[in-house]
């Protein structure tokens, strides 16, 4: 499968103005949340994943929900760019981390399995293949399972996937295969999510299902449900803090023209002042669990 998408960077890297916009194979600007299809082929067994954070990196990058065309930007707290801490023995993010386009964890939906409502974001994806991805890359992946993180009282699914081009892709079809071929990865993933906010003074995160990873069939149903929630979002008329501007979604009341999309890019900052990177980014944090 050929990558159909290209990225356009705006703003100075490591600045509050830095953004990554997307173009499709026709050269038109698009929203990575709304215009990239969830399904990569007609089988509906291969999914598109938008990579926000390459493995081993610390910058907390995310699809911007509030901004037109939903570019990727770095999360900000109290005016400072956010970086995830290195919680020993983990360095940065331990997988390629991103999101499934055309999904939405509905904050009004109470999940019967987790007992919590959605976190108002696209569904998160962990890609466990051997290759470190590039920020803004659109990977084609297959679903292997999911972990149900409860983040500050909200359901925050983490879907485990493998790049279909990975040498081990044909051997991996479910979470049992992950444990067999990549022993310790599932345990390390749960530990990572449990402790990654603790260096900031927050308590350890909790999980539904006692942290047990659910299988591929279960995970696929969760993704399909969040896709239906997104369809309601993109076609809805009610107010939303999420920008639903798109250029390709048929019958959506939020579709804009290519000229309007170009205008959004032209108004994006192409400057900004890079923030100095603290030595704290490389520091090991030794976390004591209760």
Residue pairs with C-beta under 8 A, 6 or more apart in sequence:
1 40
1 41
1 46
1 140
1 164
1 165
3 137
3 138
4 24
4 25
4 138
5 22
5 23
5 24
5 25
5 30
5 32
5 36
5 138
6 22
6 23
7 20
7 21
7 22
7 23
7 135
7 136
8 20
8 21
8 22
8 23
8 29
8 265
9 18
9 19
9 20
9 21
10 17
10 18
10 19
10 20
10 21
10 71
10 265
10 268
10 269
10 270
11 17
11 18
11 19
11 268
11 269
11 270
11 271
11 272
12 18
12 271
12 272
12 273
12 274
13 274
14 74
14 81
14 274
14 275
14 277
15 271
15 272
15 273
15 274
15 275
16 74
16 76
16 79
16 81
16 272
16 275
17 268
17 269
17 270
17 271
17 272
18 73
18 74
18 272
19 64
19 67
19 71
19 72
19 73
19 268
19 269
20 71
20 72
20 73
20 135
20 136
21 29
21 69
21 71
21 265
21 268
22 29
22 30
22 31
22 32
22 35
22 36
22 69
22 71
22 136
23 29
23 30
24 30
24 35
24 248
28 247
28 258
28 261
29 69
29 247
29 258
29 261
29 262
29 264
29 265
30 36
30 69
30 246
30 247
30 248
30 261
31 69
31 70
31 243
31 245
31 246
31 247
32 50
32 63
32 70
32 71
32 72
32 101
32 138
33 50
33 63
33 65
33 70
33 99
33 101
33 102
33 122
34 70
34 101
34 102
34 234
34 244
34 245
34 246
34 248
34 249
34 252
35 101
35 246
35 247
35 248
35 249
36 48
36 50
36 101
36 102
36 138
37 48
37 101
37 102
38 47
38 48
38 100
38 101
38 102
38 103
38 223
38 227
39 46
39 47
39 48
40 46
40 47
40 48
40 140
41 140
45 142
46 140
46 141
46 142
46 164
47 100
47 140
47 141
47 142
47 143
47 161
47 223
48 100
48 101
48 138
48 139
48 140
48 141
49 98
49 99
49 100
49 125
49 127
49 138
49 139
49 140
49 141
49 161
50 63
50 72
50 98
50 99
50 100
50 101
50 136
50 137
50 138
51 96
51 97
51 98
51 127
51 133
51 134
51 135
51 136
51 137
51 138
51 139
52 61
52 62
52 63
52 72
52 97
52 98
52 99
52 135
53 59
53 60
53 61
53 93
53 96
53 97
53 98
53 135
54 93
54 96
54 132
54 133
54 134
54 135
55 92
55 93
55 94
55 95
55 96
55 97
55 132
55 133
56 91
56 92
56 93
56 94
56 132
57 92
57 93
57 135
58 83
58 84
58 85
58 86
58 92
58 93
58 281
59 74
59 81
59 82
59 83
60 74
60 75
60 81
60 82
60 83
60 84
61 72
61 73
61 74
61 75
61 135
62 72
62 73
62 74
62 75
63 70
63 71
63 72
63 99
63 122
64 70
64 71
64 72
64 73
65 120
65 121
65 241
65 242
65 243
66 241
66 242
66 243
67 73
67 243
68 243
68 245
68 264
69 243
69 245
69 261
69 264
69 265
70 243
70 245
71 268
72 135
72 136
74 81
74 82
75 81
75 82
76 82
80 275
81 275
83 281
84 92
84 93
84 196
85 196
85 199
85 200
85 283
85 285
86 92
86 281
86 282
86 283
86 284
86 285
87 192
87 195
87 196
87 198
87 199
87 285
87 287
88 284
88 285
88 286
88 287
90 188
90 191
90 192
90 196
94 188
94 189
94 192
95 126
95 127
95 128
95 189
96 126
96 127
96 128
96 129
96 132
96 133
96 139
97 124
97 125
97 126
97 127
98 124
98 125
98 127
98 133
98 139
99 121
99 122
99 123
99 124
99 125
100 122
100 123
100 125
100 159
100 223
100 226
100 227
101 122
102 227
102 230
102 231
102 234
103 122
103 123
103 223
103 226
103 227
103 229
103 230
104 118
104 120
104 121
104 122
104 123
104 226
104 229
104 230
104 233
104 242
105 118
105 119
105 120
105 121
105 122
105 123
105 154
105 155
105 156
105 157
105 226
105 229
106 117
106 118
106 120
106 226
106 229
106 232
106 233
107 117
107 118
107 119
107 120
107 154
108 117
108 118
109 117
109 118
109 229
110 116
110 117
111 117
111 118
111 155
113 148
113 208
113 209
114 148
114 150
114 155
114 208
115 208
116 150
116 153
116 154
116 155
116 208
117 154
117 155
118 154
118 155
118 226
118 229
119 151
119 154
119 155
119 156
120 154
120 242
121 156
122 226
122 230
123 157
123 159
123 222
123 223
123 226
124 156
124 157
124 158
124 159
125 141
125 158
125 159
125 161
126 158
126 159
126 160
126 161
126 189
127 133
127 139
127 141
127 161
127 162
127 163
128 144
128 160
128 161
128 162
128 178
128 182
128 185
129 162
129 163
129 165
129 166
129 168
129 169
130 166
130 167
130 168
131 163
131 166
133 139
139 163
140 163
140 164
140 165
141 161
141 162
141 163
141 164
142 161
142 162
142 164
142 169
142 172
142 173
143 159
143 160
143 161
143 216
143 219
143 220
143 223
144 160
144 161
144 162
144 172
144 173
144 174
144 175
144 177
144 178
144 216
144 219
145 159
145 160
145 174
145 175
145 178
145 213
145 214
145 215
145 216
145 218
145 219
146 157
146 158
146 159
146 160
146 213
146 214
146 218
146 219
146 222
147 157
147 158
147 160
147 186
147 189
147 190
147 193
147 207
147 211
147 213
147 214
148 155
148 156
148 157
148 158
148 207
148 208
148 209
148 214
149 155
149 156
149 157
149 158
149 193
149 205
149 206
149 207
150 156
150 205
150 206
150 207
150 208
151 205
155 208
157 219
157 222
157 226
158 189
158 193
159 219
159 222
159 223
160 175
160 178
160 186
160 189
160 213
160 219
162 168
162 169
162 172
163 169
168 181
171 177
171 181
172 178
172 181
173 216
174 215
174 216
175 186
175 213
175 214
175 215
175 216
176 215
178 185
178 186
178 213
179 185
179 186
186 213
189 213
190 207
190 211
190 213
193 205
193 207
194 204
194 205
194 207
194 211
194 289
195 204
195 205
195 287
195 289
196 205
197 204
197 205
198 204
198 285
198 287
199 285
199 287
204 289
204 290
233 240
233 242
233 244
234 244
234 246
234 249
234 252
234 254
235 251
235 252
235 253
237 253
244 252
244 254
245 254
245 256
245 260
245 261
245 264
246 252
246 254
246 255
246 256
247 255
247 256
247 257
247 258
247 261
248 255
249 255
